[in-house]
Amino acid sequence: MKNIKEKISFIVAFIISYFFLLTLGLAFFGKSLINIEIELIKLILSTPINYDSFVFVAECSGIVAISCYLAIIIGLYIIKQYRKNIKWINVIYSCIFLFIWNIIRIVLVLLSERISFSFAEVTHVLFWFVTFILIVWLTTKSVKKK
């Protein structure tokens, strides 16, 4: 981004699209997605976990991470110099990857509860940082270098 106008355009586009995608995603897909993920997680773990210690909400569904990633892509698309550089097939693959990663993230947090609930809380927070790093990495893979 070369100038301040492009940076402001990116930030505004990011904020608006993130809010829009997150709100719509949670409203229309959140509950269904988390129910699917809960069933998948139960199949994966196949052993009893203390699910009472955890509250599965729509925000756990991966919509937060996918909305953030897509908002970055939309923000970059607004800037003309990046418009032609977005690899749309990678955007699709990245969304699928983030969904799968989210299931792995939840499974690992649930497994960490076997050590202790406080360890699971720390693990939960740490995995959000890992998710952020993955979003940045996936963004670099979805935008061609000049």
Long-range contacts (C-beta under 8 A, 24 or more apart in sequence): 1-79, 1-81, 2-81, 6-79, 6-81, 9-75, 9-78, 9-79, 10-75, 10-76, 10-78, 10-79, 11-75, 13-71, 13-74, 13-75, 13-77, 13-78, 14-71, 14-72, 14-74, 14-75, 15-71, 17-70, 17-71, 17-74, 17-75, 18-67, 18-68, 18-71, 21-66, 21-67, 21-70, 21-71, 22-63, 22-64, 22-67, 25-63, 25-66, 25-67, 26-58, 26-59, 26-63, 29-61, 29-63, 30-57, 30-58, 30-59, 30-61, 30-63, 31-58, 33-58, 33-61, 33-62, 33-63, 34-58, 34-60, 34-61, 37-61, 37-62, 37-102, 37-103, 37-106, 40-103, 41-103, 41-106, 41-107, 41-110, 44-103, 44-107, 45-107, 45-110, 45-111, 49-110, 49-111, 49-113, 49-114, 50-113, 51-110, 53-113, 53-117, 53-120, 54-109, 54-110, 54-113, 54-120, 60-102, 60-106, 61-102, 62-98, 62-99, 62-101, 62-102, 62-103, 65-98, 65-101, 65-102, 65-131, 65-134, 65-135, 66-95, 66-98, 66-99, 68-135, 69-94, 69-95, 69-98, 69-135, 69-138, 69-139, 70-95, 72-135, 72-139, 73-139, 73-142, 73-143, 76-139, 76-143, 81-146, 82-143, 85-143, 85-144, 85-145, 85-146, 86-142, 86-143, 86-144, 87-141, 87-142, 87-143, 87-144, 90-138, 90-141, 90-142, 91-142, 94-138, 94-139, 94-141, 94-142, 97-134, 97-138, 98-131, 98-134, 98-135, 98-138, 101-131, 101-134, 102-131, 105-130, 105-131
